[in-house]
Amino acid sequence: MDRNFMDDIEKKTGVKKEDIFKLADSVQNANLRDEKTIRQLISQVSRMAGVPVSKEKEDQIVKAIINNNIPLDMASIAKMFNKK
């Protein structure tokens, strides 16, 4: 991955690139059919980013992942997170 890209992400989010890589590794080996695992990942990302995720939003994310309804484009993902 491009070093400048990761530096830009770190600057914008305040999340260390090492933490991003650790998260990526954990997701790669995660059972994304297991609700408990998905909720743990959501919690981990929420803490890393310093962005709280409501129970309702967490439920929506879990349902989308389990049902394989994850959008592949960033605009749709951003819209999903910004819905109130």
PyMOL Python script that loads the backbone (N, CA, C, O; Angstrom):
from pymol import cmd

cmd.read_pdbstr("""\
ATOM      1  N   MET A   1       0.852  -1.177   0.000  1.00  0.00           N
ATOM      2  CA  MET A   1       0.000   0.000   0.000  1.00  0.00           C
ATOM      3  C   MET A   1       0.891   1.231   0.000  1.00  0.00           C
ATOM      4  O   MET A   1       1.960   1.224   0.610  1.00  0.00           O
ATOM      5  N   ASP A   2       0.465   2.275  -0.670  1.00  0.00           N
ATOM      6  CA  ASP A   2       1.223   3.513  -0.795  1.00  0.00           C
ATOM      7  C   ASP A   2       1.428   4.174   0.568  1.00  0.00           C
ATOM      8  O   ASP A   2       0.468   4.428   1.295  1.00  0.00           O
ATOM      9  N   ARG A   3       2.679   4.448   0.902  1.00  0.00           N
ATOM     10  CA  ARG A   3       3.018   5.037   2.197  1.00  0.00           C
ATOM     11  C   ARG A   3       2.350   6.401   2.392  1.00  0.00           C
ATOM     12  O   ARG A   3       1.855   6.691   3.481  1.00  0.00           O
ATOM     13  N   ASN A   4       2.330   7.233   1.362  1.00  0.00           N
ATOM     14  CA  ASN A   4       1.699   8.555   1.479  1.00  0.00           C
ATOM     15  C   ASN A   4       0.203   8.432   1.746  1.00  0.00           C
ATOM     16  O   ASN A   4      -0.367   9.220   2.500  1.00  0.00           O
ATOM     17  N   PHE A   5      -0.422   7.450   1.130  1.00  0.00           N
ATOM     18  CA  PHE A   5      -1.846   7.212   1.353  1.00  0.00           C
ATOM     19  C   PHE A   5      -2.118   6.902   2.820  1.00  0.00           C
ATOM     20  O   PHE A   5      -3.038   7.454   3.423  1.00  0.00           O
ATOM     21  N   MET A   6      -1.313   6.017   3.382  1.00  0.00           N
ATOM     22  CA  MET A   6      -1.490   5.644   4.790  1.00  0.00           C
ATOM     23  C   MET A   6      -1.176   6.819   5.712  1.00  0.00           C
ATOM     24  O   MET A   6      -1.838   6.990   6.735  1.00  0.00           O
ATOM     25  N   ASP A   7      -0.185   7.624   5.369  1.00  0.00           N
ATOM     26  CA  ASP A   7       0.120   8.817   6.162  1.00  0.00           C
ATOM     27  C   ASP A   7      -1.058   9.782   6.141  1.00  0.00           C
ATOM     28  O   ASP A   7      -1.394  10.379   7.164  1.00  0.00           O
ATOM     29  N   ASP A   8      -1.690   9.935   4.967  1.00  0.00           N
ATOM     30  CA  ASP A   8      -2.860  10.814   4.848  1.00  0.00           C
ATOM     31  C   ASP A   8      -4.021  10.309   5.702  1.00  0.00           C
ATOM     32  O   ASP A   8      -4.707  11.096   6.354  1.00  0.00           O
ATOM     33  N   ILE A   9      -4.236   9.009   5.695  1.00  0.00           N
ATOM     34  CA  ILE A   9      -5.311   8.434   6.514  1.00  0.00           C
ATOM     35  C   ILE A   9      -5.032   8.686   7.994  1.00  0.00           C
ATOM     36  O   ILE A   9      -5.930   9.053   8.752  1.00  0.00           O
ATOM     37  N   GLU A  10      -3.777   8.485   8.395  1.00  0.00           N
ATOM     38  CA  GLU A  10      -3.408   8.706   9.798  1.00  0.00           C
ATOM     39  C   GLU A  10      -3.646  10.161  10.197  1.00  0.00           C
ATOM     40  O   GLU A  10      -4.163  10.430  11.281  1.00  0.00           O
ATOM     41  N   LYS A  11      -3.276  11.091   9.332  1.00  0.00           N
ATOM     42  CA  LYS A  11      -3.483  12.518   9.628  1.00  0.00           C
ATOM     43  C   LYS A  11      -4.967  12.865   9.733  1.00  0.00           C
ATOM     44  O   LYS A  11      -5.376  13.608  10.624  1.00  0.00           O
ATOM     45  N   LYS A  12      -5.768  12.321   8.815  1.00  0.00           N
ATOM     46  CA  LYS A  12      -7.198  12.652   8.785  1.00  0.00           C
ATOM     47  C   LYS A  12      -7.980  12.013   9.920  1.00  0.00           C
ATOM     48  O   LYS A  12      -8.928  12.604  10.437  1.00  0.00           O
ATOM     49  N   THR A  13      -7.585  10.801  10.311  1.00  0.00           N
ATOM     50  CA  THR A  13      -8.381  10.075  11.308  1.00  0.00           C
ATOM     51  C   THR A  13      -7.792  10.106  12.706  1.00  0.00           C
ATOM     52  O   THR A  13      -8.504   9.919  13.693  1.00  0.00           O
ATOM     53  N   GLY A  14      -6.480  10.344  12.786  1.00  0.00           N
ATOM     54  CA  GLY A  14      -5.815  10.285  14.080  1.00  0.00           C
ATOM     55  C   GLY A  14      -5.540   8.858  14.532  1.00  0.00           C
ATOM     56  O   GLY A  14      -5.097   8.634  15.659  1.00  0.00           O
ATOM     57  N   VAL A  15      -5.802   7.894  13.658  1.00  0.00           N
ATOM     58  CA  VAL A  15      -5.566   6.486  13.965  1.00  0.00           C
ATOM     59  C   VAL A  15      -4.208   6.112  13.384  1.00  0.00           C
ATOM     60  O   VAL A  15      -3.942   6.343  12.205  1.00  0.00           O
ATOM     61  N   LYS A  16      -3.353   5.534  14.218  1.00  0.00           N
ATOM     62  CA  LYS A  16      -2.018   5.151  13.768  1.00  0.00           C
ATOM     63  C   LYS A  16      -2.108   4.088  12.686  1.00  0.00           C
ATOM     64  O   LYS A  16      -2.937   3.179  12.754  1.00  0.00           O
ATOM     65  N   LYS A  17      -1.240   4.216  11.683  1.00  0.00           N
ATOM     66  CA  LYS A  17      -1.280   3.257  10.586  1.00  0.00           C
ATOM     67  C   LYS A  17      -0.974   1.841  11.066  1.00  0.00           C
ATOM     68  O   LYS A  17      -1.466   0.872  10.487  1.00  0.00           O
ATOM     69  N   GLU A  18      -0.168   1.713  12.116  1.00  0.00           N
ATOM     70  CA  GLU A  18       0.104   0.383  12.663  1.00  0.00           C
ATOM     71  C   GLU A  18      -1.184  -0.256  13.183  1.00  0.00           C
ATOM     72  O   GLU A  18      -1.401  -1.457  13.028  1.00  0.00           O
ATOM     73  N   ASP A  19      -2.037   0.572  13.806  1.00  0.00           N
ATOM     74  CA  ASP A  19      -3.317   0.074  14.315  1.00  0.00           C
ATOM     75  C   ASP A  19      -4.244  -0.323  13.165  1.00  0.00           C
ATOM     76  O   ASP A  19      -4.993  -1.294  13.267  1.00  0.00           O
ATOM     77  N   ILE A  20      -4.184   0.436  12.075  1.00  0.00           N
ATOM     78  CA  ILE A  20      -5.001   0.111  10.901  1.00  0.00           C
ATOM     79  C   ILE A  20      -4.571  -1.234  10.328  1.00  0.00           C
ATOM     80  O   ILE A  20      -5.411  -2.061   9.972  1.00  0.00           O
ATOM     81  N   PHE A  21      -3.255  -1.451  10.241  1.00  0.00           N
ATOM     82  CA  PHE A  21      -2.765  -2.725   9.724  1.00  0.00           C
ATOM     83  C   PHE A  21      -3.137  -3.887  10.642  1.00  0.00           C
ATOM     84  O   PHE A  21      -3.474  -4.970  10.163  1.00  0.00           O
ATOM     85  N   LYS A  22      -3.077  -3.670  11.957  1.00  0.00           N
ATOM     86  CA  LYS A  22      -3.470  -4.717  12.904  1.00  0.00           C
ATOM     87  C   LYS A  22      -4.952  -5.055  12.733  1.00  0.00           C
ATOM     88  O   LYS A  22      -5.341  -6.223  12.743  1.00  0.00           O
ATOM     89  N   LEU A  23      -5.766  -4.018  12.578  1.00  0.00           N
ATOM     90  CA  LEU A  23      -7.191  -4.235  12.371  1.00  0.00           C
ATOM     91  C   LEU A  23      -7.429  -5.002  11.078  1.00  0.00           C
ATOM     92  O   LEU A  23      -8.227  -5.939  11.051  1.00  0.00           O
ATOM     93  N   ALA A  24      -6.748  -4.615  10.013  1.00  0.00           N
ATOM     94  CA  ALA A  24      -6.899  -5.305   8.730  1.00  0.00           C
ATOM     95  C   ALA A  24      -6.530  -6.779   8.863  1.00  0.00           C
ATOM     96  O   ALA A  24      -7.207  -7.641   8.304  1.00  0.00           O
ATOM     97  N   ASP A  25      -5.466  -7.068   9.595  1.00  0.00           N
ATOM     98  CA  ASP A  25      -5.071  -8.462   9.813  1.00  0.00           C
ATOM     99  C   ASP A  25      -6.150  -9.227  10.577  1.00  0.00           C
ATOM    100  O   ASP A  25      -6.457 -10.372  10.244  1.00  0.00           O
ATOM    101  N   SER A  26      -6.723  -8.595  11.599  1.00  0.00           N
ATOM    102  CA  SER A  26      -7.739  -9.290  12.394  1.00  0.00           C
ATOM    103  C   SER A  26      -9.013  -9.526  11.586  1.00  0.00           C
ATOM    104  O   SER A  26      -9.679 -10.545  11.766  1.00  0.00           O
ATOM    105  N   VAL A  27      -9.352  -8.601  10.706  1.00  0.00           N
ATOM    106  CA  VAL A  27     -10.546  -8.757   9.874  1.00  0.00           C
ATOM    107  C   VAL A  27     -10.334  -9.880   8.857  1.00  0.00           C
ATOM    108  O   VAL A  27     -11.250 -10.641   8.544  1.00  0.00           O
ATOM    109  N   GLN A  28      -9.118  -9.962   8.358  1.00  0.00           N
ATOM    110  CA  GLN A  28      -8.804 -10.983   7.357  1.00  0.00           C
ATOM    111  C   GLN A  28      -9.068 -12.394   7.885  1.00  0.00           C
ATOM    112  O   GLN A  28      -9.480 -13.268   7.122  1.00  0.00           O
ATOM    113  N   ASN A  29      -8.841 -12.619   9.154  1.00  0.00           N
ATOM    114  CA  ASN A  29      -9.024 -13.943   9.745  1.00  0.00           C
ATOM    115  C   ASN A  29     -10.328 -14.079  10.532  1.00  0.00           C
ATOM    116  O   ASN A  29     -10.573 -15.113  11.153  1.00  0.00           O
ATOM    117  N   ALA A  30     -11.153 -13.052  10.508  1.00  0.00           N
ATOM    118  CA  ALA A  30     -12.378 -13.055  11.305  1.00  0.00           C
ATOM    119  C   ALA A  30     -13.498 -13.837  10.625  1.00  0.00           C
ATOM    120  O   ALA A  30     -13.593 -13.885   9.399  1.00  0.00           O
ATOM    121  N   ASN A  31     -14.331 -14.439  11.444  1.00  0.00           N
ATOM    122  CA  ASN A  31     -15.523 -15.123  10.955  1.00  0.00           C
ATOM    123  C   ASN A  31     -16.641 -14.085  10.855  1.00  0.00           C
ATOM    124  O   ASN A  31     -17.289 -13.760  11.851  1.00  0.00           O
ATOM    125  N   LEU A  32     -16.859 -13.572   9.654  1.00  0.00           N
ATOM    126  CA  LEU A  32     -17.851 -12.520   9.463  1.00  0.00           C
ATOM    127  C   LEU A  32     -19.274 -13.072   9.330  1.00  0.00           C
ATOM    128  O   LEU A  32     -20.171 -12.377   8.852  1.00  0.00           O
ATOM    129  N   ARG A  33     -19.470 -14.290   9.744  1.00  0.00           N
ATOM    130  CA  ARG A  33     -20.804 -14.873   9.855  1.00  0.00           C
ATOM    131  C   ARG A  33     -21.201 -14.979  11.327  1.00  0.00           C
ATOM    132  O   ARG A  33     -22.331 -15.349  11.646  1.00  0.00           O
ATOM    133  N   ASP A  34     -20.275 -14.656  12.212  1.00  0.00           N
ATOM    134  CA  ASP A  34     -20.500 -14.744  13.644  1.00  0.00           C
ATOM    135  C   ASP A  34     -20.832 -13.357  14.188  1.00  0.00           C
ATOM    136  O   ASP A  34     -20.009 -12.444  14.133  1.00  0.00           O
ATOM    137  N   GLU A  35     -22.033 -13.215  14.707  1.00  0.00           N
ATOM    138  CA  GLU A  35     -22.508 -11.915  15.182  1.00  0.00           C
ATOM    139  C   GLU A  35     -21.606 -11.331  16.270  1.00  0.00           C
ATOM    140  O   GLU A  35     -21.317 -10.135  16.261  1.00  0.00           O
ATOM    141  N   LYS A  36     -21.166 -12.162  17.196  1.00  0.00           N
ATOM    142  CA  LYS A  36     -20.313 -11.692  18.285  1.00  0.00           C
ATOM    143  C   LYS A  36     -18.991 -11.121  17.732  1.00  0.00           C
ATOM    144  O   LYS A  36     -18.524 -10.077  18.188  1.00  0.00           O
ATOM    145  N   THR A  37     -18.413 -11.796  16.776  1.00  0.00           N
ATOM    146  CA  THR A  37     -17.167 -11.333  16.158  1.00  0.00           C
ATOM    147  C   THR A  37     -17.377  -9.995  15.466  1.00  0.00           C
ATOM    148  O   THR A  37     -16.553  -9.089  15.593  1.00  0.00           O
ATOM    149  N   ILE A  38     -18.468  -9.871  14.742  1.00  0.00           N
ATOM    150  CA  ILE A  38     -18.762  -8.620  14.027  1.00  0.00           C
ATOM    151  C   ILE A  38     -18.936  -7.480  15.022  1.00  0.00           C
ATOM    152  O   ILE A  38     -18.412  -6.387  14.809  1.00  0.00           O
ATOM    153  N   ARG A  39     -19.661  -7.725  16.097  1.00  0.00           N
ATOM    154  CA  ARG A  39     -19.869  -6.676  17.101  1.00  0.00           C
ATOM    155  C   ARG A  39     -18.538  -6.264  17.745  1.00  0.00           C
ATOM    156  O   ARG A  39     -18.326  -5.085  18.029  1.00  0.00           O
ATOM    157  N   GLN A  40     -17.649  -7.226  17.973  1.00  0.00           N
ATOM    158  CA  GLN A  40     -16.331  -6.903  18.528  1.00  0.00           C
ATOM    159  C   GLN A  40     -15.535  -6.030  17.562  1.00  0.00           C
ATOM    160  O   GLN A  40     -14.871  -5.084  17.987  1.00  0.00           O
ATOM    161  N   LEU A  41     -15.594  -6.335  16.278  1.00  0.00           N
ATOM    162  CA  LEU A  41     -14.894  -5.529  15.274  1.00  0.00           C
ATOM    163  C   LEU A  41     -15.460  -4.109  15.214  1.00  0.00           C
ATOM    164  O   LEU A  41     -14.709  -3.137  15.126  1.00  0.00           O
ATOM    165  N   ILE A  42     -16.775  -4.000  15.261  1.00  0.00           N
ATOM    166  CA  ILE A  42     -17.413  -2.680  15.251  1.00  0.00           C
ATOM    167  C   ILE A  42     -16.962  -1.867  16.457  1.00  0.00           C
ATOM    168  O   ILE A  42     -16.629  -0.689  16.333  1.00  0.00           O
ATOM    169  N   SER A  43     -16.954  -2.495  17.607  1.00  0.00           N
ATOM    170  CA  SER A  43     -16.513  -1.828  18.830  1.00  0.00           C
ATOM    171  C   SER A  43     -15.052  -1.389  18.724  1.00  0.00           C
ATOM    172  O   SER A  43     -14.698  -0.283  19.132  1.00  0.00           O
ATOM    173  N   GLN A  44     -14.221  -2.254  18.181  1.00  0.00           N
ATOM    174  CA  GLN A  44     -12.802  -1.937  18.031  1.00  0.00           C
ATOM    175  C   GLN A  44     -12.601  -0.746  17.093  1.00  0.00           C
ATOM    176  O   GLN A  44     -11.827   0.161  17.398  1.00  0.00           O
ATOM    177  N   VAL A  45     -13.283  -0.746  15.974  1.00  0.00           N
ATOM    178  CA  VAL A  45     -13.166   0.367  15.022  1.00  0.00           C
ATOM    179  C   VAL A  45     -13.702   1.652  15.642  1.00  0.00           C
ATOM    180  O   VAL A  45     -13.121   2.723  15.467  1.00  0.00           O
ATOM    181  N   SER A  46     -14.799   1.542  16.358  1.00  0.00           N
ATOM    182  CA  SER A  46     -15.393   2.705  17.013  1.00  0.00           C
ATOM    183  C   SER A  46     -14.414   3.344  17.999  1.00  0.00           C
ATOM    184  O   SER A  46     -14.245   4.564  18.020  1.00  0.00           O
ATOM    185  N   ARG A  47     -13.770   2.504  18.816  1.00  0.00           N
ATOM    186  CA  ARG A  47     -12.787   3.014  19.788  1.00  0.00           C
ATOM    187  C   ARG A  47     -11.585   3.644  19.081  1.00  0.00           C
ATOM    188  O   ARG A  47     -11.120   4.718  19.461  1.00  0.00           O
ATOM    189  N   MET A  48     -11.092   2.961  18.054  1.00  0.00           N
ATOM    190  CA  MET A  48      -9.927   3.464  17.323  1.00  0.00           C
ATOM    191  C   MET A  48     -10.198   4.836  16.718  1.00  0.00           C
ATOM    192  O   MET A  48      -9.359   5.735  16.783  1.00  0.00           O
ATOM    193  N   ALA A  49     -11.372   4.981  16.135  1.00  0.00           N
ATOM    194  CA  ALA A  49     -11.720   6.218  15.442  1.00  0.00           C
ATOM    195  C   ALA A  49     -12.256   7.284  16.386  1.00  0.00           C
ATOM    196  O   ALA A  49     -12.357   8.453  16.016  1.00  0.00           O
ATOM    197  N   GLY A  50     -12.601   6.877  17.609  1.00  0.00           N
ATOM    198  CA  GLY A  50     -13.173   7.835  18.550  1.00  0.00           C
ATOM    199  C   GLY A  50     -14.566   8.281  18.148  1.00  0.00           C
ATOM    200  O   GLY A  50     -14.985   9.399  18.447  1.00  0.00           O
ATOM    201  N   VAL A  51     -15.280   7.391  17.465  1.00  0.00           N
ATOM    202  CA  VAL A  51     -16.624   7.700  16.991  1.00  0.00           C
ATOM    203  C   VAL A  51     -17.593   6.693  17.609  1.00  0.00           C
ATOM    204  O   VAL A  51     -17.499   5.495  17.340  1.00  0.00           O
ATOM    205  N   PRO A  52     -18.516   7.173  18.431  1.00  0.00           N
ATOM    206  CA  PRO A  52     -19.472   6.243  19.040  1.00  0.00           C
ATOM    207  C   PRO A  52     -20.439   5.685  18.000  1.00  0.00           C
ATOM    208  O   PRO A  52     -20.826   6.376  17.057  1.00  0.00           O
ATOM    209  N   VAL A  53     -20.819   4.433  18.188  1.00  0.00           N
ATOM    210  CA  VAL A  53     -21.787   3.771  17.307  1.00  0.00           C
ATOM    211  C   VAL A  53     -22.972   3.379  18.180  1.00  0.00           C
ATOM    212  O   VAL A  53     -22.826   2.633  19.149  1.00  0.00           O
ATOM    213  N   SER A  54     -24.140   3.891  17.826  1.00  0.00           N
ATOM    214  CA  SER A  54     -25.336   3.573  18.598  1.00  0.00           C
ATOM    215  C   SER A  54     -25.686   2.100  18.441  1.00  0.00           C
ATOM    216  O   SER A  54     -25.253   1.450  17.491  1.00  0.00           O
ATOM    217  N   LYS A  55     -26.471   1.579  19.376  1.00  0.00           N
ATOM    218  CA  LYS A  55     -26.925   0.189  19.326  1.00  0.00           C
ATOM    219  C   LYS A  55     -27.695  -0.052  18.032  1.00  0.00           C
ATOM    220  O   LYS A  55     -27.544  -1.095  17.395  1.00  0.00           O
ATOM    221  N   GLU A  56     -28.515   0.912  17.654  1.00  0.00           N
ATOM    222  CA  GLU A  56     -29.312   0.786  16.425  1.00  0.00           C
ATOM    223  C   GLU A  56     -28.395   0.704  15.197  1.00  0.00           C
ATOM    224  O   GLU A  56     -28.606  -0.137  14.323  1.00  0.00           O
ATOM    225  N   LYS A  57     -27.387   1.566  15.129  1.00  0.00           N
ATOM    226  CA  LYS A  57     -26.459   1.565  14.000  1.00  0.00           C
ATOM    227  C   LYS A  57     -25.650   0.272  13.985  1.00  0.00           C
ATOM    228  O   LYS A  57     -25.414  -0.304  12.923  1.00  0.00           O
ATOM    229  N   GLU A  58     -25.222  -0.186  15.168  1.00  0.00           N
ATOM    230  CA  GLU A  58     -24.485  -1.441  15.269  1.00  0.00           C
ATOM    231  C   GLU A  58     -25.335  -2.598  14.740  1.00  0.00           C
ATOM    232  O   GLU A  58     -24.845  -3.443  13.991  1.00  0.00           O
ATOM    233  N   ASP A  59     -26.608  -2.630  15.132  1.00  0.00           N
ATOM    234  CA  ASP A  59     -27.514  -3.677  14.658  1.00  0.00           C
ATOM    235  C   ASP A  59     -27.642  -3.651  13.134  1.00  0.00           C
ATOM    236  O   ASP A  59     -27.666  -4.702  12.494  1.00  0.00           O
ATOM    237  N   GLN A  60     -27.723  -2.454  12.555  1.00  0.00           N
ATOM    238  CA  GLN A  60     -27.831  -2.319  11.102  1.00  0.00           C
ATOM    239  C   GLN A  60     -26.570  -2.828  10.410  1.00  0.00           C
ATOM    240  O   GLN A  60     -26.652  -3.512   9.390  1.00  0.00           O
ATOM    241  N   ILE A  61     -25.416  -2.496  10.958  1.00  0.00           N
ATOM    242  CA  ILE A  61     -24.149  -2.937  10.370  1.00  0.00           C
ATOM    243  C   ILE A  61     -24.033  -4.450  10.449  1.00  0.00           C
ATOM    244  O   ILE A  61     -23.659  -5.100   9.473  1.00  0.00           O
ATOM    245  N   VAL A  62     -24.355  -5.018  11.620  1.00  0.00           N
ATOM    246  CA  VAL A  62     -24.286  -6.475  11.805  1.00  0.00           C
ATOM    247  C   VAL A  62     -25.201  -7.172  10.799  1.00  0.00           C
ATOM    248  O   VAL A  62     -24.794  -8.128  10.139  1.00  0.00           O
ATOM    249  N   LYS A  63     -26.419  -6.696  10.690  1.00  0.00           N
ATOM    250  CA  LYS A  63     -27.388  -7.303   9.769  1.00  0.00           C
ATOM    251  C   LYS A  63     -26.881  -7.234   8.329  1.00  0.00           C
ATOM    252  O   LYS A  63     -26.996  -8.205   7.581  1.00  0.00           O
ATOM    253  N   ALA A  64     -26.325  -6.095   7.944  1.00  0.00           N
ATOM    254  CA  ALA A  64     -25.819  -5.932   6.580  1.00  0.00           C
ATOM    255  C   ALA A  64     -24.668  -6.891   6.297  1.00  0.00           C
ATOM    256  O   ALA A  64     -24.594  -7.479   5.218  1.00  0.00           O
ATOM    257  N   ILE A  65     -23.775  -7.047   7.262  1.00  0.00           N
ATOM    258  CA  ILE A  65     -22.627  -7.940   7.067  1.00  0.00           C
ATOM    259  C   ILE A  65     -23.087  -9.393   7.000  1.00  0.00           C
ATOM    260  O   ILE A  65     -22.674 -10.133   6.108  1.00  0.00           O
ATOM    261  N   ILE A  66     -23.930  -9.801   7.929  1.00  0.00           N
ATOM    262  CA  ILE A  66     -24.399 -11.189   7.962  1.00  0.00           C
ATOM    263  C   ILE A  66     -25.190 -11.536   6.702  1.00  0.00           C
ATOM    264  O   ILE A  66     -25.086 -12.650   6.187  1.00  0.00           O
ATOM    265  N   ASN A  67     -25.979 -10.585   6.209  1.00  0.00           N
ATOM    266  CA  ASN A  67     -26.806 -10.835   5.021  1.00  0.00           C
ATOM    267  C   ASN A  67     -26.064 -10.553   3.718  1.00  0.00           C
ATOM    268  O   ASN A  67     -26.645 -10.622   2.635  1.00  0.00           O
ATOM    269  N   ASN A  68     -24.771 -10.233   3.832  1.00  0.00           N
ATOM    270  CA  ASN A  68     -23.945  -9.957   2.656  1.00  0.00           C
ATOM    271  C   ASN A  68     -24.466  -8.759   1.870  1.00  0.00           C
ATOM    272  O   ASN A  68     -24.362  -8.725   0.643  1.00  0.00           O
ATOM    273  N   ASN A  69     -25.026  -7.776   2.572  1.00  0.00           N
ATOM    274  CA  ASN A  69     -25.560  -6.570   1.938  1.00  0.00           C
ATOM    275  C   ASN A  69     -24.639  -5.380   2.133  1.00  0.00           C
ATOM    276  O   ASN A  69     -25.099  -4.270   2.401  1.00  0.00           O
ATOM    277  N   ILE A  70     -23.348  -5.606   2.001  1.00  0.00           N
ATOM    278  CA  ILE A  70     -22.381  -4.540   2.186  1.00  0.00           C
ATOM    279  C   ILE A  70     -22.134  -3.861   0.849  1.00  0.00           C
ATOM    280  O   ILE A  70     -21.735  -4.515  -0.114  1.00  0.00           O
ATOM    281  N   PRO A  71     -22.367  -2.552   0.781  1.00  0.00           N
ATOM    282  CA  PRO A  71     -22.080  -1.848  -0.471  1.00  0.00           C
ATOM    283  C   PRO A  71     -20.573  -1.810  -0.722  1.00  0.00           C
ATOM    284  O   PRO A  71     -19.778  -1.769   0.217  1.00  0.00           O
ATOM    285  N   LEU A  72     -20.199  -1.824  -1.983  1.00  0.00           N
ATOM    286  CA  LEU A  72     -18.786  -1.858  -2.323  1.00  0.00           C
ATOM    287  C   LEU A  72     -18.209  -0.486  -2.650  1.00  0.00           C
ATOM    288  O   LEU A  72     -16.991  -0.340  -2.751  1.00  0.00           O
ATOM    289  N   ASP A  73     -19.062   0.522  -2.817  1.00  0.00           N
ATOM    290  CA  ASP A  73     -18.533   1.850  -3.124  1.00  0.00           C
ATOM    291  C   ASP A  73     -18.559   2.732  -1.877  1.00  0.00           C
ATOM    292  O   ASP A  73     -19.448   2.611  -1.035  1.00  0.00           O
ATOM    293  N   MET A  74     -17.584   3.608  -1.774  1.00  0.00           N
ATOM    294  CA  MET A  74     -17.417   4.434  -0.575  1.00  0.00           C
ATOM    295  C   MET A  74     -18.594   5.375  -0.337  1.00  0.00           C
ATOM    296  O   MET A  74     -18.927   5.650   0.816  1.00  0.00           O
ATOM    297  N   ALA A  75     -19.225   5.870  -1.383  1.00  0.00           N
ATOM    298  CA  ALA A  75     -20.359   6.781  -1.208  1.00  0.00           C
ATOM    299  C   ALA A  75     -21.504   6.076  -0.484  1.00  0.00           C
ATOM    300  O   ALA A  75     -22.128   6.656   0.404  1.00  0.00           O
ATOM    301  N   SER A  76     -21.780   4.836  -0.858  1.00  0.00           N
ATOM    302  CA  SER A  76     -22.852   4.083  -0.202  1.00  0.00           C
ATOM    303  C   SER A  76     -22.496   3.753   1.241  1.00  0.00           C
ATOM    304  O   SER A  76     -23.353   3.801   2.124  1.00  0.00           O
ATOM    305  N   ILE A  77     -21.239   3.420   1.477  1.00  0.00           N
ATOM    306  CA  ILE A  77     -20.798   3.125   2.844  1.00  0.00           C
ATOM    307  C   ILE A  77     -20.916   4.376   3.710  1.00  0.00           C
ATOM    308  O   ILE A  77     -21.408   4.301   4.836  1.00  0.00           O
ATOM    309  N   ALA A  78     -20.477   5.510   3.205  1.00  0.00           N
ATOM    310  CA  ALA A  78     -20.571   6.771   3.954  1.00  0.00           C
ATOM    311  C   ALA A  78     -22.025   7.112   4.245  1.00  0.00           C
ATOM    312  O   ALA A  78     -22.350   7.556   5.346  1.00  0.00           O
ATOM    313  N   LYS A  79     -22.894   6.911   3.277  1.00  0.00           N
ATOM    314  CA  LYS A  79     -24.326   7.202   3.458  1.00  0.00           C
ATOM    315  C   LYS A  79     -24.907   6.308   4.551  1.00  0.00           C
ATOM    316  O   LYS A  79     -25.733   6.756   5.347  1.00  0.00           O
ATOM    317  N   MET A  80     -24.477   5.041   4.591  1.00  0.00           N
ATOM    318  CA  MET A  80     -24.967   4.100   5.588  1.00  0.00           C
ATOM    319  C   MET A  80     -24.596   4.560   6.997  1.00  0.00           C
ATOM    320  O   MET A  80     -25.401   4.450   7.922  1.00  0.00           O
ATOM    321  N   PHE A  81     -23.384   5.073   7.156  1.00  0.00           N
ATOM    322  CA  PHE A  81     -22.919   5.511   8.471  1.00  0.00           C
ATOM    323  C   PHE A  81     -23.519   6.849   8.879  1.00  0.00           C
ATOM    324  O   PHE A  81     -23.608   7.140  10.072  1.00  0.00           O
ATOM    325  N   ASN A  82     -23.929   7.663   7.924  1.00  0.00           N
ATOM    326  CA  ASN A  82     -24.432   8.999   8.247  1.00  0.00           C
ATOM    327  C   ASN A  82     -25.938   9.037   8.436  1.00  0.00           C
ATOM    328  O   ASN A  82     -26.475  10.076   8.820  1.00  0.00           O
ATOM    329  N   LYS A  83     -26.639   7.939   8.179  1.00  0.00           N
ATOM    330  CA  LYS A  83     -28.082   7.908   8.395  1.00  0.00           C
ATOM    331  C   LYS A  83     -28.367   8.047   9.876  1.00  0.00           C
ATOM    332  O   LYS A  83     -27.662   7.466  10.701  1.00  0.00           O
ATOM    333  N   LYS A  84     -29.378   8.800  10.220  1.00  0.00           N
ATOM    334  CA  LYS A  84     -29.780   8.992  11.621  1.00  0.00           C
ATOM    335  C   LYS A  84     -31.051   8.259  11.895  1.00  0.00           C
ATOM    336  O   LYS A  84     -31.555   8.296  13.017  1.00  0.00           O
TER     337      LYS A  84
END
""", "prot")
cmd.dss("prot")
cmd.show_as("cartoon", "prot")
cmd.util.cbc("prot")
cmd.orient("prot")
